[in-house]
Amino acid sequence: MEHIKSELDKYLKRNGLFIMAESSNICNIFEEIKQDIIKKEIECKAYSFKEGVLKIAVSSSILATEVRIKSDKIKKELNKKLKNNLVKKIDLVIKS
């Protein structure tokens, strides 16, 4: 199985798709872990990851504050699941 992952990574890098795939993977992992970390159902969605910054859209400033309070734990859990220290910062954007 590790061989397949290695070959896929090489293919993605060779064709300039690795960063896009990595970004999508990080956003998907956030969607998987957000409920466990934030501890309640809130409207937020990771929509971008670039150069170590994960951008999360929230629907209000109150929710932005709740997510911001948990941002260190979110980064820690994401990096743990990725087995790499890729997520350096979380930016929150209020979108209605």
C-alpha positions as CSV (number, residue, x, y, z in Angstrom):
1,M,0.0,0.0,0.0
2,E,2.8,2.4,0.8
3,H,4.2,1.8,-2.7
4,I,0.9,3.0,-4.3
5,K,1.0,6.1,-2.1
6,S,4.6,6.8,-3.1
7,E,3.8,6.4,-6.8
8,L,0.7,8.6,-6.6
9,D,2.7,11.3,-4.8
10,K,5.3,11.2,-7.6
11,Y,2.6,11.4,-10.3
12,L,0.9,14.4,-8.6
13,K,4.2,16.2,-8.1
14,R,5.3,15.6,-11.6
15,N,2.0,17.0,-13.0
16,G,1.7,19.9,-10.7
17,L,-1.3,18.5,-8.8
18,F,0.3,17.7,-5.5
19,I,-0.4,21.0,-3.8
20,M,-4.0,21.0,-5.0
21,A,-4.5,17.4,-3.7
22,E,-2.8,18.3,-0.4
23,S,-5.0,21.3,0.1
24,S,-8.2,19.3,-0.6
25,N,-7.1,16.6,1.8
26,I,-6.4,19.1,4.6
27,C,-9.8,20.8,4.1
28,N,-11.5,17.3,4.2
29,I,-9.7,16.3,7.4
30,F,-10.9,19.6,9.0
31,E,-14.5,18.6,8.1
32,E,-14.0,15.2,9.8
33,I,-12.5,16.6,13.1
34,K,-14.4,19.9,13.6
35,Q,-17.3,18.4,15.5
36,D,-15.0,16.6,18.0
37,I,-13.0,19.8,18.6
38,I,-15.6,22.5,18.6
39,K,-18.1,20.3,20.5
40,K,-21.2,21.7,18.9
41,E,-22.8,21.9,15.5
42,I,-21.7,25.2,13.9
43,E,-21.7,26.4,10.4
44,C,-18.1,26.5,9.3
45,K,-16.2,25.1,6.3
46,A,-12.6,24.9,5.4
47,Y,-12.3,26.1,1.8
48,S,-8.6,26.8,1.2
49,F,-5.2,25.8,2.3
50,K,-2.1,27.5,0.9
51,E,1.4,28.1,2.2
52,G,0.6,26.8,5.7
53,V,-2.6,28.8,6.1
54,L,-6.0,27.1,6.4
55,K,-8.9,29.4,5.6
56,I,-12.2,28.6,7.3
57,A,-15.5,30.3,6.5
58,V,-18.0,31.0,9.3
59,S,-21.4,32.5,9.2
60,S,-21.0,35.1,12.0
61,S,-18.5,36.9,14.2
62,I,-19.8,34.9,17.2
63,L,-18.9,31.7,15.5
64,A,-15.6,33.1,14.4
65,T,-14.8,33.8,18.0
66,E,-15.7,30.2,19.0
67,V,-13.5,28.7,16.2
68,R,-10.7,31.1,17.0
69,I,-10.6,30.0,20.7
70,K,-10.2,26.4,19.4
71,S,-7.7,27.2,16.6
72,D,-4.6,25.9,18.4
73,K,-6.3,22.6,19.1
74,I,-7.5,22.5,15.5
75,K,-4.0,23.0,14.2
76,K,-2.5,20.4,16.5
77,E,-5.1,17.8,15.6
78,L,-4.8,18.5,11.8
79,N,-1.0,18.2,12.0
80,K,-1.2,15.1,14.1
81,K,-3.5,13.4,11.4
82,L,-1.2,14.6,8.6
83,K,1.8,13.4,10.5
84,N,3.5,16.6,9.5
85,N,3.5,20.2,10.7
86,L,1.9,21.7,7.6
87,V,-0.9,23.9,9.2
88,K,0.8,26.9,10.6
89,K,-2.1,29.4,10.9
90,I,-5.9,29.5,10.7
91,D,-7.6,32.4,9.1
92,L,-11.3,32.9,9.6
93,V,-13.6,34.6,7.1
94,I,-17.2,35.6,7.8
95,K,-19.4,34.7,5.0
96,S,-23.2,35.0,5.2
